[in-house]
Amino acid sequence: MIKLPNKLKIGAHDVKICYPYQFKERIDFMAQCDNDADEIRINAHDPGSVERPEVNILVSLMHELYHRIDNVSGHHVFDDNEKAICGHTEMMVQVLLDNPEFVELFLQDNKELT
């Protein structure tokens, strides 16, 4: 099972990452962003109780992260466009996985950027 961070800082918010999370309300939920609770919840299993592939977990995390960023920024561009957010998140995860040298740019000690 993939290890996710316990929390992410998004703007002034510390968002708790609840993984693995077992949804009681609906078994078909894969993930959820709760803006009021500052939580992102991600199910480790699909509705048939089969463990989800790690890349699907990453896509779910990115998807809910986009929702939280959209809310925190106040833009709400994805509120009524789930199809767009799905496309953006899947492509962003693929770009990050396919380009580790790009990810390294953010991991370097770039004091001049902060």
Helices and strands as residue ranges (DSSP letters): E 7-10, E 13-18, E 31-34, E 39-42, H 54-73, H 82-98, H 100-107, G 111-113
